[in-house]
Amino acid sequence: MDSQDAPLSHLNDEQRAAVLALHGPVLVVAGAGTGKTRTITHRIAMLIREGVAPSAILAVTFTNKAAREMRERVERLVGRGGVRVGTFHGFCASFLREEFPVIGRSGDFSIYDEGDSLALMKKVVEELKLDPAQTRPVDLRRAVGRWKDRFMTPAEAAQASTFGQHAIEARAYALYDANLVAANACDFDDLMIQALRLLLDHEVVRLRWQKRISHVLVDEFQDTNPIQYALVRTLSAPGGNLCVTGDQDQSIYSWRGADPGNFDNFLNDYPSARIVKLERNYRSSANILGAASRLIAHNKRRIAKTLRTQAPAGEAVRVVVFNDDSEEAAAVADAAQTAIREGAQPDEIAVFYRTNSLSLPVERALLARGVRYRVVGGLEFFARAEVKDLIAWLRWMSNRQDTVSFERIMNTPPRGLGDAAVERLEAIAAERGVSLPVLCADATAFGSLPERTRKAALAFCKLIHQLETELQAGRGVRAFAEELLELTAYSAWWATKASKAGSLDPFGNIGQFLTLAGEYDGTRGGRLADFLAEISLLTDLDRTVDDGPAVNLMTLHTSKGLEFDQVYIVGVDQSILPHVWAELEDRDDEEERRLLHVGMTRARQRLVLCAAQLRSRFGQTTVTGPSALLDELGRDGVERFGDESPRRDPRPFKQRWRDNSGDDNWASDASQCDDGEDHPLAALREGSRVFHQDFGAGEVLTVRGHQMGLERKVVVLFDGNQRRTLILRHSGLTLLDT
């Protein structure tokens, strides 16, 4: 074995082939548990050993946790750093900090999360004088997101949307975008959109980065959207040294814009690309892998592969159908408690579910048994009020144009600058032609204000100058944050609130934030803007606090990339998995099947799939029953318990409606009856005119399904030339002519 082979001696033949395909386009199809991260990191190390400069290698993935692990493994392999390893959003944020001045924008921009973006859209609704009850800010924000996913500018959106609700949405997009620029801010979508536009529109920028980066590696390629693919393709254009690694069977984020069709696009763009399949699974027992493989084989749109393992058969996969969700939760909690008593580590036990609403019965059952648990991706640490307040203060001190942050901190803690005072200050700002944040930093601007407001504004101005002095001292992020808490009296204010409420305890969260800032100072140390960018781009998994051994509860989407000895998946019911929205949006079950496949392949030793005949959700008990996906697991290595036969609710409709709704006037809503034949929508035919709050007026093109009444699907062509497929019962349609 020569010196080149030595570092690869513990790789299998497939992994070695992927590592040694160093140049040109490469597609690595990596099934679950096949050593994908090991392969990518060895490939990076091999590039460096072959003489490629570490800084000329760009490796992008989707979570900071994955990027950190990749970076650490490379450094262990080659003994040095310097490789550009990070998330798509992180790379683009860094890119824009350097390149934004090319188009006249500052590199010290703020990054708005979804909460900040929604707050900005609420301002847009006010500025456009729209009724927020009729035109909801959240709906406008979604419309803007859809346009951004399609790489459309506000002008292009306006040109494509000239009437009705779409015209309103386009106006909101234009004003939202203008406000982002005025605030020197980017939302998450903008990070990649602005980076790609700079590369495409400015040759000097494109050539500069293509010269810097000679090799691009993409992890989790199935999660990329068209903009992300265009970005890495542009960066790697000169030499075509683009290596993408992923698995169509784990593509579960289409609702976020991910496009598994990028695999086809890659092969069309690079017809000479080398394809390497990683098919040897090192994680799951043979029975788990067999059941998961039989399930996913029902999907048609995939690059075929055959996962195999040398692991023993292990425990049979269990499919258990319970009478109701209370029984299901109790059984899962009992199993976890027993496993822990027998020596299992709580951290190696996980409970997955399709939607967050399914976690509550399990949480109650674990709590009743004294079993510690953590909800991964639940209420995020950075979404807590005291943490968001502190971040808003820091963000505004870094970027004085950030109006969203300014409005959050201007009267937090209260300092006599309430709504009436703000209105007076806004009027003065408008007269002077400046923004409110700029005005409030100018002590000469308050002469015409009432005495009380003037004193409050002057005190605020003085506070700002004190904080500026502290920031310029450059003693680190933590030291500045501590001084900010002191000068603003924020901690004292929370102490007063806590003593009055008797239950608020923000100080642990504030302390944890300061610890995070201190760690940043000690490991990376740098500008406040860089620290804020880093925490803005953390994912749910990155934000999860490790507070000791505990059973993990999370959605199936959150489970991706993780693995556990024991996995319990609850709620594998019809209308839950596959989810009803998959049918509403006229999608087939392929992504829902991929989602279950992802959850199953997180398990190493024990996998239990749970369903319930009756399930309580949103205050109502409904008949659900086991999902049809469970029939696709086969029988080999699978044990089944409970009654899997379909069940109808035995209660008469009148009693069921009364029990579920608490309303004796059951006959007043015919849409809740079994088939809805008496509902006006049941009369829909081809050619019927209908109205939808979001899409406007339209015409029914086809009516699908053999069912009667409201369970049918209709295809509607709306006047804005949008085609939508809807289930009548959930459609929100109004019949315009009968």
C-alpha positions in Angstrom: 0.0 0.0 0.0 1.5 3.3 -1.0 1.4 6.5 1.1 -1.6 7.8 -0.8 -3.6 4.7 0.1 -2.7 4.7 3.8 -5.3 7.4 4.9 -8.0 5.5 3.0 -7.3 2.0 4.4 -10.4 2.0 6.6 -12.8 3.1 3.8 -14.8 0.7 1.9 -14.5 0.4 -1.9 -17.4 2.8 -2.6 -16.2 5.4 -0.2 -12.7 5.2 -1.6 -14.0 5.7 -5.2 -15.8 8.8 -4.1 -12.7 10.2 -2.3 -10.4 9.6 -5.3 -12.6 11.2 -7.9 -11.0 14.5 -7.1 -11.6 16.5 -10.2 -14.6 17.3 -12.5 -18.3 16.8 -11.6 -19.1 14.0 -9.2 -22.5 12.8 -7.9 -22.3 10.7 -4.7 -25.6 9.0 -4.0 -25.3 8.3 -0.2 -28.0 6.3 1.5 -28.8 6.7 5.2 -26.0 5.6 7.5 -23.5 4.9 4.7 -20.7 7.0 6.0 -21.4 10.2 4.0 -19.6 12.6 6.3 -16.5 10.4 6.5 -16.4 10.2 2.8 -16.7 14.0 2.3 -14.1 14.8 4.9 -11.6 12.3 3.5 -12.2 13.8 0.0 -11.4 17.2 1.3 -8.3 15.9 3.1 -7.2 14.2 -0.1 -7.6 17.4 -2.1 -5.3 19.1 0.3 -2.7 16.3 0.2 -2.8 16.6 -3.6 -1.8 20.3 -3.3 -5.1 22.1 -3.4 -4.9 25.1 -1.0 -7.4 24.7 1.9 -8.9 28.2 1.2 -9.6 27.1 -2.4 -12.0 24.4 -1.1 -15.6 25.4 -0.3 -17.8 22.8 1.5 -21.4 23.7 2.2 -24.1 22.0 4.2 -27.3 23.0 6.0 -26.6 23.1 9.8 -23.8 24.6 11.8 -23.5 21.4 13.7 -22.8 19.4 10.5 -20.4 22.1 9.3 -18.6 22.1 12.7 -18.2 18.3 12.6 -16.9 18.4 9.1 -14.4 21.1 9.9 -13.1 19.3 13.0 -12.7 16.0 11.1 -10.8 17.6 8.3 -8.4 19.3 10.8 -7.8 15.9 12.5 -7.0 14.3 9.2 -4.6 17.0 7.8 -3.5 18.8 10.9 -4.6 22.2 9.8 -7.6 24.3 9.0 -8.4 27.0 6.4 -11.0 25.1 4.4 -14.2 27.2 3.8 -16.7 25.0 5.6 -20.1 26.3 6.6 -23.8 26.5 5.8 -25.2 28.0 2.7 -26.6 31.0 4.6 -23.3 31.4 6.6 -21.2 31.4 3.4 -23.5 33.9 1.7 -23.6 36.2 4.8 -19.8 36.3 4.8 -19.7 36.8 1.1 -22.1 39.8 1.3 -20.2 41.4 4.2 -17.3 41.6 1.7 -19.1 42.3 -1.5 -22.2 44.4 -0.6 -20.2 47.7 -1.1 -19.9 46.8 -4.8 -23.6 47.8 -5.1 -23.4 50.6 -2.5 -24.7 48.7 0.5 -23.0 48.3 3.9 -21.5 45.0 5.0 -22.7 45.6 8.5 -26.2 44.5 7.7 -28.7 42.9 10.1 -30.1 39.4 9.4 -33.8 39.2 10.1 -35.3 36.0 11.3 -38.9 35.0 10.6 -40.2 37.0 13.6 -38.3 40.1 12.4 -39.5 39.7 8.8 -43.1 39.4 10.0 -42.8 42.5 12.1 -41.5 44.4 9.1 -44.4 43.1 7.0 -46.8 44.4 9.7 -45.3 47.8 9.1 -45.8 47.4 5.4 -49.5 46.6 6.0 -49.8 49.8 8.0 -48.0 51.9 5.4 -50.3 50.6 2.6 -53.3 51.2 4.8 -54.5 47.6 4.4 -56.9 45.9 6.8 -54.7 43.3 8.6 -57.8 41.2 9.2 -58.5 40.9 5.5 -54.9 41.0 4.3 -52.9 39.2 6.9 -49.2 40.1 7.2 -48.3 36.4 7.5 -49.9 35.7 4.1 -48.1 38.6 2.5 -44.8 37.3 3.9 -45.5 33.8 2.4 -46.3 35.4 -1.0 -43.0 37.3 -0.9 -41.2 34.1 0.0 -42.7 32.3 -3.0 -41.5 35.1 -5.3 -38.1 35.0 -3.8 -37.9 31.2 -4.3 -38.5 31.8 -8.0 -35.7 34.5 -8.0 -38.2 37.2 -9.0 -37.6 40.9 -8.2 -40.4 43.1 -6.9 -40.6 44.7 -10.4 -41.0 41.2 -12.0 -43.6 40.2 -9.4 -45.5 43.5 -10.1 -45.4 42.8 -13.8 -46.8 39.3 -13.3 -49.5 40.4 -10.8 -51.6 43.3 -12.2 -54.9 42.8 -10.4 -56.7 41.5 -7.4 -55.0 40.1 -4.3 -51.8 39.4 -6.3 -51.4 43.0 -7.1 -51.7 43.9 -3.4 -49.1 41.2 -2.6 -46.7 42.6 -5.3 -47.1 46.1 -3.8 -46.3 44.7 -0.4 -43.3 42.9 -1.8 -41.9 46.2 -3.3 -42.4 48.1 0.0 -41.1 45.2 2.1 -37.9 45.0 0.0 -37.5 48.8 0.1 -37.8 48.7 3.9 -35.2 46.0 4.1 -32.7 48.1 2.2 -33.5 51.1 4.3 -32.9 49.1 7.4 -29.7 47.7 5.9 -31.1 44.2 6.6 -31.5 40.9 4.8 -34.0 38.2 5.5 -32.9 34.6 5.1 -34.0 34.4 1.5 -32.1 37.5 0.6 -28.7 36.1 1.8 -28.6 33.7 -1.1 -30.6 35.8 -3.6 -28.3 38.8 -3.2 -25.2 36.7 -3.3 -26.3 35.0 -6.5 -27.3 38.3 -8.1 -23.9 39.8 -7.3 -22.2 36.8 -8.9 -24.3 36.9 -12.0 -24.5 40.6 -12.5 -20.9 41.7 -11.7 -18.2 40.0 -13.6 -15.5 41.4 -11.3 -17.1 39.8 -8.3 -17.7 36.5 -10.1 -14.1 36.2 -11.4 -12.7 37.1 -8.0 -14.5 34.3 -6.3 -14.0 31.7 -9.1 -10.3 32.4 -8.8 -10.4 31.9 -5.0 -12.4 28.7 -5.1 -11.3 25.8 -7.3 -13.4 22.9 -5.7 -16.9 23.0 -4.4 -18.5 20.2 -2.3 -22.2 20.2 -1.4 -23.5 18.0 1.4 -27.3 17.1 1.6 -27.7 18.0 -2.0 -31.4 16.8 -1.9 -32.1 19.7 0.3 -30.9 22.4 -2.1 -33.3 24.7 -3.9 -32.7 26.0 -7.4 -31.0 29.2 -6.2 -28.5 27.2 -4.0 -27.7 25.0 -7.0 -27.2 28.0 -9.3 -24.9 29.5 -6.7 -22.6 26.5 -6.4 -22.7 25.9 -10.1 -21.6 29.5 -10.8 -18.8 29.4 -8.2 -17.4 26.1 -9.7 -18.0 27.1 -13.3 -14.4 27.4 -14.6 -13.1 23.9 -13.8 -16.4 22.1 -13.2 -15.0 20.8 -9.9 -18.4 20.3 -8.3 -19.0 17.3 -6.1 -22.6 16.9 -4.7 -23.5 14.3 -2.1 -27.1 13.4 -1.2 -30.0 11.0 -1.2 -33.3 11.6 -3.0 -34.9 9.1 -0.5 -34.2 11.7 2.2 -35.6 14.7 0.4 -38.3 16.0 2.9 -38.1 19.8 2.6 -40.1 20.7 -0.5 -42.3 23.0 1.6 -39.1 25.0 2.2 -38.2 25.1 -1.5 -35.9 22.1 -1.7 -36.0 20.4 -5.1 -34.9 16.8 -5.4 -35.1 17.5 -9.2 -31.7 19.1 -8.8 -30.3 15.6 -9.1 -31.7 15.5 -12.7 -30.5 19.0 -13.3 -27.0 18.1 -12.2 -26.9 15.1 -14.5 -28.2 17.2 -17.4 -25.7 20.0 -16.8 -22.8 17.6 -16.3 -23.5 14.6 -18.6 -20.0 13.3 -18.1 -20.3 13.4 -14.3 -19.1 10.4 -12.4 -21.8 8.7 -10.2 -20.7 6.8 -7.1 -23.3 5.0 -4.9 -22.7 4.5 -1.2 -24.9 1.5 -0.3 -23.3 -0.1 2.8 -25.2 0.9 5.9 -23.2 1.1 9.2 -26.1 2.2 11.4 -29.2 0.1 11.5 -29.9 -3.6 12.2 -30.8 -5.7 9.2 -34.5 -5.8 10.2 -34.8 -2.1 10.5 -32.9 -1.5 7.2 -35.1 -4.2 5.4 -38.4 -2.6 6.5 -37.2 0.9 5.6 -35.9 -0.3 2.2 -39.2 -2.0 1.3 -41.1 1.1 2.2 -39.0 3.5 0.1 -39.0 1.1 -2.9 -42.6 2.2 -3.5 -41.3 5.6 -4.6 -40.8 6.0 -8.4 -38.8 9.3 -8.6 -35.5 8.2 -7.2 -32.1 6.9 -8.2 -32.3 3.3 -7.4 -29.9 1.8 -4.9 -29.8 -1.2 -2.6 -28.8 -0.5 1.0 -27.1 -3.5 2.7 -25.6 -4.2 6.1 -23.4 -6.7 7.8 -25.2 -6.1 11.1 -27.2 -9.0 12.6 -31.0 -9.1 12.1 -31.6 -7.7 15.6 -35.0 -7.0 17.1 -38.0 -7.2 14.9 -39.5 -3.9 13.9 -42.7 -3.5 15.8 -45.9 -2.0 14.5 -48.4 -1.4 17.3 -52.0 -0.1 16.8 -53.5 1.4 20.0 -57.1 2.1 20.8 -56.3 5.8 21.3 -53.4 8.3 21.7 -53.5 8.2 25.5 -52.8 4.4 25.4 -50.1 5.0 22.8 -48.4 7.7 24.9 -48.5 5.5 28.0 -47.0 2.6 26.2 -44.2 4.6 24.8 -43.4 6.3 28.2 -43.5 2.8 29.9 -41.1 1.4 27.3 -38.7 4.4 27.7 -38.8 4.1 31.5 -38.2 0.3 31.4 -35.3 0.7 29.0 -33.6 3.4 31.2 -34.0 1.1 34.3 -32.4 -1.7 32.3 -29.4 0.5 31.6 -30.2 2.4 28.4 -29.0 6.0 28.2 -31.9 8.5 28.0 -30.1 10.4 25.2 -30.2 7.3 23.1 -34.0 7.1 23.1 -36.1 9.3 20.8 -39.7 9.8 20.1 -40.6 11.2 16.7 -43.9 12.6 15.4 -45.2 14.2 12.2 -46.4 17.5 13.8 -45.6 19.2 17.0 -49.2 18.9 18.3 -48.7 15.2 18.7 -46.0 15.6 21.4 -48.3 16.7 24.3 -49.7 13.2 25.3 -46.2 11.8 25.3 -44.8 14.7 27.3 -47.5 14.2 29.9 -46.9 10.5 30.1 -43.2 10.9 30.5 -43.7 13.6 33.1 -46.1 11.4 35.1 -43.4 8.7 35.3 -40.6 11.1 36.2 -38.7 10.5 33.0 -36.6 13.5 31.9 -37.2 14.6 28.3 -36.3 17.5 26.0 -38.3 18.8 23.1 -35.9 19.5 20.3 -36.9 22.4 18.1 -39.7 23.4 20.5 -39.7 26.9 22.0 -36.4 28.2 20.8 -33.9 29.8 23.2 -33.4 32.7 20.8 -37.2 33.2 20.6 -37.6 34.0 24.3 -38.5 37.7 25.0 -35.5 38.6 27.1 -33.0 37.0 24.6 -34.7 38.8 21.7 -34.6 42.1 23.6 -30.9 41.7 24.2 -30.2 40.7 20.6 -32.2 43.7 19.4 -30.1 46.1 21.5 -26.9 44.5 20.2 -28.1 44.5 16.6 -29.1 48.1 16.7 -25.8 49.1 18.2 -24.1 47.3 15.3 -26.5 48.7 12.6 -28.2 52.0 13.2 -30.4 51.6 10.2 -32.1 48.6 11.7 -35.6 50.0 12.3 -37.2 46.7 13.5 -34.6 46.3 16.3 -34.9 50.0 17.2 -38.6 49.8 17.6 -38.2 46.8 19.9 -35.7 48.5 22.2 -36.7 52.2 22.1 -39.0 51.8 25.2 -37.6 48.5 26.5 -37.1 48.9 29.4 -39.9 51.5 29.7 -38.4 55.0 29.7 -41.3 57.3 28.9 -41.2 56.8 25.1 -44.6 55.2 24.6 -46.8 55.3 21.6 -47.8 59.0 21.9 -44.1 60.0 22.3 -43.1 57.9 19.4 -45.8 59.6 17.2 -44.4 63.0 18.1 -40.8 61.9 17.4 -41.8 60.4 14.0 -43.4 63.7 13.0 -40.2 65.5 13.8 -38.2 62.9 11.9 -40.4 63.2 8.9 -40.0 67.0 8.9 -36.2 66.7 9.0 -36.2 63.9 6.4 -34.4 61.4 8.6 -35.3 58.1 10.1 -36.5 57.8 13.7 -33.3 56.0 14.8 -31.1 58.8 13.4 -33.3 61.4 15.1 -33.1 59.8 18.5 -29.3 59.8 18.4 -29.3 63.6 17.9 -29.7 65.5 21.2 -30.4 68.8 19.4 -33.7 67.5 17.9 -36.0 67.6 21.0 -36.5 71.2 21.7 -40.2 71.3 20.6 -41.3 68.3 22.6 -43.3 68.4 25.8 -41.1 68.4 28.8 -41.6 64.8 29.9 -41.1 63.4 26.4 -38.1 65.7 25.9 -36.4 64.5 29.1 -37.0 60.9 28.1 -35.6 61.4 24.6 -32.5 63.2 25.9 -31.9 60.4 28.4 -32.2 57.9 25.6 -29.8 59.9 23.5 -27.3 60.0 26.4 -27.6 56.3 26.9 -26.8 55.7 23.2 -23.6 57.7 23.4 -22.6 55.9 26.6 -23.1 52.5 24.8 -21.2 53.8 21.8 -18.2 54.6 24.0 -18.3 51.1 25.5 -18.6 49.4 22.1 -15.6 51.3 20.8 -13.5 50.2 23.7 -13.5 46.8 21.9 -13.4 44.6 25.1 -15.3 41.7 23.5 -19.0 40.9 22.9 -19.6 39.5 26.4 -18.2 42.6 28.2 -20.2 44.9 26.0 -23.4 42.9 26.6 -22.9 43.0 30.3 -22.3 46.7 30.2 -25.4 47.2 28.1 -27.5 45.2 30.6 -26.2 47.5 33.3 -26.5 50.9 31.5 -30.0 50.1 30.2 -31.1 48.8 33.6 -32.6 45.8 31.8 -31.7 43.2 34.4 -33.2 45.4 37.1 -36.4 45.8 35.1 -36.7 42.1 34.7 -36.1 41.6 38.4 -39.0 43.8 39.2 -41.2 42.0 36.7 -40.2 38.6 38.2 -40.9 39.7 41.7 -44.4 40.9 40.8 -45.3 37.9 38.6 -43.7 35.3 41.0 -42.9 33.0 38.1 -40.7 34.7 35.6 -37.1 33.7 35.6 -35.3 35.3 32.7 -31.9 35.4 34.3 -30.9 31.9 33.4 -31.5 32.7 29.8 -29.6 35.9 29.9 -26.8 34.2 31.7 -26.7 31.5 29.0 -26.6 34.2 26.3 -23.6 35.8 28.0 -21.9 32.4 28.2 -22.4 32.0 24.5 -20.9 35.5 23.9 -18.0 34.6 26.0 -17.4 31.4 24.1 -17.4 33.4 20.9 -14.9 35.8 22.3 -12.6 33.0 23.4 -12.7 30.9 20.2 -13.4 33.2 17.3 -13.3 36.7 18.7 -14.3 39.4 16.3 -16.8 42.1 15.5 -20.2 42.3 17.1 -21.7 42.1 13.6 -20.0 38.7 13.0 -21.3 37.3 16.3 -24.8 38.5 15.5 -24.6 36.9 12.1 -23.5 33.6 13.6 -26.4 33.4 16.1 -28.9 34.5 13.5 -28.1 31.5 11.3 -28.3 28.8 13.9 -30.8 26.0 13.1 -33.2 24.3 15.5 -30.6 21.6 16.3 -27.9 24.2 16.8 -30.1 26.0 19.3 -31.0 23.0 21.4 -29.7 23.2 24.9 -27.9 20.1 26.3 -29.2 20.2 29.8 -28.3 16.7 30.9 -29.4 13.1 30.0 -33.0 13.1 28.7 -35.3 11.3 26.2 -35.5 13.3 22.9 -38.8 14.4 21.5 -38.9 15.9 18.0 -40.6 16.0 14.7 -39.6 13.7 11.9 -38.2 16.7 10.0 -36.0 17.6 12.9 -34.7 14.0 13.2 -32.8 14.2 9.9 -29.1 13.8 10.4 -29.4 12.2 13.9 -29.3 8.6 15.1 -30.4 6.8 18.3 -30.4 3.3 19.7 -34.1 3.3 20.2 -36.7 5.2 18.1 -40.5 5.3 18.7 -42.6 7.0 16.0 -46.0 8.0 17.2 -49.0 9.0 15.1 -48.4 6.9 12.0 -52.1 7.4 11.2 -54.1 8.1 8.1 -54.4 11.9 7.5 -51.3 12.4 9.8 -48.7 10.4 7.9 -49.3 10.9 5.0 -50.4 14.3 6.2 -53.7 15.7 5.0 -52.0 18.7 3.5 -50.1 16.5 1.1 -53.5 15.7 -0.4 -54.7 19.3 -0.2 -51.7 20.5 -2.2 -52.2 17.7 -4.8 -49.0 16.0 -3.9 -48.7 12.3 -4.0 -47.3 10.3 -1.0 -43.7 10.2 -2.1 -42.4 12.9 0.2 -44.5 11.6 3.1 -43.0 8.1 2.4 -39.5 9.7 2.4 -40.3 11.3 5.7 -41.2 8.1 7.4 -38.1 6.4 5.8 -35.9 9.2 7.3 -37.4 8.5 10.7 -37.0 4.8 10.5 -33.4 5.0 9.4 -32.5 7.0 12.5 -32.8 3.9 14.6 -29.8 1.6 15.3 -31.3 -1.3 17.4 -35.0 -0.8 18.2 -37.8 0.7 16.0 -41.4 0.9 17.1 -44.1 2.4 14.8 -47.3 3.4 16.6 -50.7 4.3 15.4 -54.1 4.9 17.1 -57.6 4.2 16.1 -58.8 7.4 17.9 -56.8 10.5 18.4 -57.6 13.8 20.2 -56.3 16.9 18.4 -57.3 20.5 18.9 -60.0 19.6 21.4 -61.7 17.0 19.2 -61.5 13.2 19.2 -61.5 11.8 15.7 -61.2 8.3 14.1 -57.8 8.0 12.4 -56.6 4.4 12.2 -53.2 3.1 11.0 -51.6 4.7 7.9 -51.5 2.8 4.6 -47.8 3.3 4.6 -47.5 0.6 7.3 -48.7 -2.0 4.8 -45.7 -1.3 2.7 -43.2 -2.5 5.4 -43.8 -6.1 4.5 -43.8 -9.0 7.0 -40.2 -10.1 7.1 -38.6 -9.0 10.4 -41.8 -7.0 11.3 -44.1 -7.9 14.2 -47.6 -6.4 14.4 -49.7 -5.9 17.4 -53.3 -4.5 17.8 -56.3 -4.2 15.6 -55.2 -2.8 12.2 -58.6 -3.0 10.6 -60.2 0.3 9.5 -62.7 1.6 12.1 -65.6 4.0 11.8 -66.6 6.2 14.8 -69.5 4.2 16.4 -71.3 7.3 17.7 -74.2 8.7 15.7 -73.2 11.8 13.8 -75.3 14.1 16.0 -73.6 12.8 19.2 -70.2 12.9 17.5 -70.6 16.5 16.4 -71.9 17.5 19.8 -69.0 15.8 21.6 -66.4 17.3 19.3 -67.7 20.8 19.2 -69.5 21.4 22.4 -72.3 22.9 20.3 -75.9 21.6 20.4 -76.7 23.4 17.2 -75.1 20.6 15.3 -77.4 21.0 12.3 -76.3 24.6 11.7 -73.0 23.4 10.0 -73.8 20.9 7.3 -70.1 20.9 6.2 -69.4 18.6 9.2 -71.7 15.8 8.1 -70.2 12.5 6.8 -70.4 13.4 3.1 -71.5 17.0 3.0 -74.2 16.4 0.4 -76.3 19.3 1.7 -73.5 21.8 1.6 -73.6 24.3 -1.2 -70.1 23.2 -2.4 -71.4 19.7 -3.0 -73.2 21.1 -6.0 -69.9 22.1 -7.8 -69.6 21.0 -11.4 -67.2 21.7 -14.2 -67.6 25.3 -15.2 -68.8 26.5 -11.8 -67.6 30.0 -10.7 -66.0 30.1 -7.3 -64.1 32.6 -5.1 -61.1 32.1 -2.8 -59.8 34.7 -0.3 -56.2 34.3 -1.4 -56.6 33.5 -5.1 -59.7 35.5 -6.0 -62.4 34.3 -8.5 -61.9 31.3 -10.7 -63.5 28.5 -12.7 -63.8 24.8 -11.8 -62.0 22.8 -14.5 -62.5 19.3 -13.2 -64.0 17.5 -10.3 -62.1 14.4 -9.2 -62.9 11.4 -7.0 -65.7 8.8 -6.7 -66.8 10.1 -3.3 -69.9 12.2 -3.0 -70.0 15.6 -1.5 -67.1 17.4 0.2 -64.5 14.6 0.0 -63.9 15.2 -3.8 -61.0 17.2 -5.3 -61.5 20.0 -7.6 -59.1 21.7 -10.0 -59.7 25.4 -10.2 -58.2 27.9 -12.7 -58.2 31.3 -11.0 -58.4 34.5 -12.9 -54.7 35.2 -12.1 -53.9 32.1 -14.2 -53.1 30.1 -11.1 -54.2 26.5 -11.1 -54.9 24.9 -7.7 -56.2 21.4 -6.7 -58.2 21.5 -3.5 -60.3 19.1 -1.4 -63.8 20.7 -1.1 -64.1 20.2 2.6 -60.9 22.2 3.3 -60.9 24.4 0.3 -62.2 27.7 1.6 -64.1 28.2 -1.6 -67.4 30.1 -2.0 -69.8 29.3 -4.8 -70.5 32.3 -7.0 -73.1 30.8 -9.2 -75.3 27.7 -8.6 
